[in-house]
């Protein structure tokens, strides 16, 4: 039983803890960016409900679409680069 506990502690200290400390801030950053974009989309929906002109709503929707793609590309590149760098170091 002591060897199993020692193995779990070693696994946690050596591998899992640094991984969690690395992944959690990235997850928080990604969810925050996507949350802001969701609020932007809800704002566009509210403006549509309030009778905002259709041509201006189309511009806002295109802007939202552009920001969504930029955010997804940036988050993906960030994740891949961190993965490559962490693999390169090992």
Backbone as numpy.savetxt, mean C-alpha at the origin, in Angstrom:
# Nx Ny Nz CAx CAy CAz Cx Cy Cz
10.91 -30.17 24.60 10.10 -28.99 24.60 10.97 -27.72 24.60
12.07 -27.75 25.30 12.95 -26.58 25.34 13.59 -26.31 23.98
13.91 -27.37 23.25 14.50 -27.16 21.93 13.49 -26.55 20.98
12.25 -26.96 21.09 11.20 -26.39 20.24 11.00 -24.91 20.57
10.99 -24.58 21.83 10.83 -23.18 22.25 12.03 -22.36 21.81
13.22 -22.91 21.94 14.43 -22.22 21.50 14.41 -22.00 19.99
13.93 -23.01 19.27 13.85 -22.89 17.81 12.88 -21.78 17.41
11.71 -21.75 18.08 10.73 -20.70 17.76 11.27 -19.32 18.10
11.95 -19.19 19.22 12.54 -17.90 19.58 13.62 -17.48 18.59
14.43 -18.43 18.18 15.48 -18.12 17.21 14.87 -17.75 15.86
13.84 -18.49 15.45 13.16 -18.18 14.20 12.53 -16.79 14.25
11.89 -16.46 15.39 11.28 -15.15 15.54 12.34 -14.05 15.50
13.42 -14.20 16.27 14.45 -13.16 16.34 15.22 -13.02 15.04
15.51 -14.14 14.39 16.37 -14.10 13.20 15.62 -13.77 11.92
14.42 -14.29 11.76 13.74 -14.17 10.48 12.42 -13.38 10.54
11.55 -13.79 11.41 10.18 -13.26 11.37 10.06 -11.83 11.89
10.71 -11.52 12.98 10.59 -10.17 13.55 11.09 -9.09 12.58
12.30 -9.25 11.98 12.72 -8.23 11.01 11.78 -8.14 9.81
11.22 -9.29 9.39 10.31 -9.27 8.26 9.05 -8.48 8.59
8.47 -8.75 9.77 7.28 -8.02 10.19 7.58 -6.53 10.36
8.73 -6.20 10.92 9.10 -4.80 11.09 9.30 -4.12 9.74
9.61 -4.88 8.73 9.81 -4.35 7.39 8.48 -4.23 6.64
7.59 -5.19 6.82 6.35 -5.25 6.05 5.26 -4.33 6.62
5.17 -4.22 7.92 4.09 -3.45 8.54 4.09 -1.98 8.10
5.23 -1.27 8.11 5.19 0.13 7.62 4.80 0.24 6.15
5.25 -0.72 5.33 4.85 -0.69 3.92 3.36 -0.92 3.76
2.80 -1.82 4.55 1.36 -2.07 4.47 0.58 -0.84 4.91
1.02 -0.19 5.97 0.35 1.02 6.45 0.42 2.13 5.40
1.59 2.28 4.78 1.74 3.31 3.75 0.84 3.01 2.54
0.80 1.76 2.12 -0.02 1.38 0.96 -1.50 1.58 1.25
-1.96 1.15 2.41 -3.37 1.31 2.76 -3.73 2.78 2.90
-2.81 3.59 3.41 -3.08 5.03 3.55 -3.24 5.69 2.18
-2.36 5.35 1.25 -2.45 5.93 -0.10 -3.76 5.53 -0.76
-4.10 4.25 -0.68 -5.34 3.79 -1.29 -6.56 4.36 -0.58
-6.46 4.58 0.73 -7.56 5.19 1.47 -7.82 6.62 1.03
-6.76 7.37 0.81 -6.91 8.75 0.33 -7.55 8.76 -1.05
-7.14 7.82 -1.90 -7.75 7.75 -3.23 -9.22 7.34 -3.15
-9.56 6.51 -2.19 -10.97 6.15 -2.00 -11.77 7.37 -1.54
-11.21 8.17 -0.65 -11.89 9.39 -0.22 -12.09 10.36 -1.39
-11.09 10.43 -2.27 -11.19 11.26 -3.46 -12.36 10.77 -4.33
-12.46 9.45 -4.50 -13.53 8.89 -5.31 -14.90 9.16 -4.67
-14.96 9.05 -3.36 -16.22 9.34 -2.67 -16.58 10.82 -2.79
-15.58 11.68 -2.82 -15.82 13.10 -3.05 -16.40 13.36 -4.43
-15.89 12.64 -5.42 -16.43 12.76 -6.78 -17.89 12.29 -6.80
-18.17 11.18 -6.11 -19.55 10.69 -6.05 -20.47 11.69 -5.36
-19.98 12.33 -4.30 -20.78 13.34 -3.61 -21.06 14.53 -4.52
-20.04 14.96 -5.27 -20.25 16.07 -6.20 -21.26 15.70 -7.28
-21.23 14.45 -7.74 -22.21 14.00 -8.73 -23.62 14.06 -8.12
-23.75 13.63 -6.88 -25.04 13.66 -6.19 -25.55 15.09 -6.01
-24.64 16.02 -5.79 -25.03 17.42 -5.58 -25.29 18.18 -6.87
-25.10 17.51 -8.01 -25.43 18.13 -9.28 -24.29 18.90 -9.93
-23.06 18.54 -9.63 -21.90 19.17 -10.25 -21.94 18.91 -11.76
-21.48 19.84 -12.59 -21.53 19.66 -14.05 -20.79 18.39 -14.51
-21.39 17.72 -15.48 -20.88 16.43 -15.94 -19.48 16.50 -16.56
-19.20 17.55 -17.32 -17.88 17.64 -17.95 -16.76 17.79 -16.91
-17.03 18.50 -15.84 -16.03 18.64 -14.78 -15.89 17.35 -13.97
-16.99 16.62 -13.81 -16.92 15.33 -13.14 -16.10 14.33 -13.95
-16.22 14.40 -15.27 -15.42 13.52 -16.13 -13.93 13.80 -15.94
-13.58 15.07 -15.82 -12.17 15.44 -15.56 -11.69 14.87 -14.23
-12.53 15.01 -13.21 -12.16 14.47 -11.90 -12.01 12.96 -11.93
-12.90 12.29 -12.67 -12.80 10.83 -12.77 -11.53 10.41 -13.50
-11.18 11.13 -14.56 -9.93 10.82 -15.28 -8.72 11.09 -14.39
-8.77 12.16 -13.61 -7.68 12.46 -12.68 -7.56 11.37 -11.62
-8.69 10.90 -11.12 -8.68 9.82 -10.13 -8.09 8.56 -10.73
-8.49 8.23 -11.95 -7.97 7.05 -12.63 -6.45 7.15 -12.80
-5.97 8.32 -13.19 -4.53 8.54 -13.34 -3.81 8.35 -12.01
-4.35 8.94 -10.94 -3.72 8.81 -9.63 -3.74 7.36 -9.13
-4.80 6.63 -9.43 -4.85 5.21 -9.04 -3.72 4.45 -9.71
-3.55 4.64 -11.00 -2.47 3.92 -11.71 -1.10 4.32 -11.20
-0.89 5.60 -10.99 0.40 6.06 -10.47 0.66 5.46 -9.08
-0.35 5.45 -8.22 -0.19 4.90 -6.88 0.12 3.41 -6.93
-0.60 2.66 -7.75 -0.35 1.22 -7.84 1.03 0.93 -8.41
1.46 1.68 -9.39 2.80 1.48 -9.96 3.86 1.83 -8.92
3.68 2.93 -8.22 4.67 3.34 -7.21 4.75 2.33 -6.06
3.60 1.86 -5.59 3.59 0.87 -4.52 4.25 -0.43 -4.99
3.94 -0.85 -6.20 4.53 -2.08 -6.75 6.04 -1.96 -6.92
6.49 -0.86 -7.48 7.93 -0.66 -7.67 8.64 -0.62 -6.33
8.06 0.05 -5.36 8.64 0.12 -4.02 8.77 -1.28 -3.43
7.72 -2.08 -3.53 7.74 -3.43 -2.99 8.79 -4.29 -3.69
8.83 -4.24 -5.00 9.78 -5.07 -5.75 11.21 -4.64 -5.45
11.47 -3.34 -5.40 12.82 -2.87 -5.11 13.27 -3.29 -3.72
12.39 -3.18 -2.74 12.76 -3.61 -1.39 13.00 -5.11 -1.34
12.22 -5.87 -2.08 12.42 -7.31 -2.14 13.75 -7.65 -2.78
14.09 -6.99 -3.88 15.37 -7.23 -4.56 16.53 -6.83 -3.67
16.43 -5.70 -3.00 17.51 -5.24 -2.13 17.70 -6.19 -0.96
16.60 -6.65 -0.37 16.74 -7.57 0.76 17.30 -8.90 0.31
16.94 -9.35 -0.89 17.49 -10.59 -1.41 18.97 -10.42 -1.75
19.32 -9.28 -2.29 20.71 -9.01 -2.68 21.62 -9.01 -1.46
21.13 -8.46 -0.35 21.93 -8.40 0.88 22.21 -9.77 1.46
21.30 -10.71 1.24 21.50 -12.06 1.77 22.31 -12.83 0.80
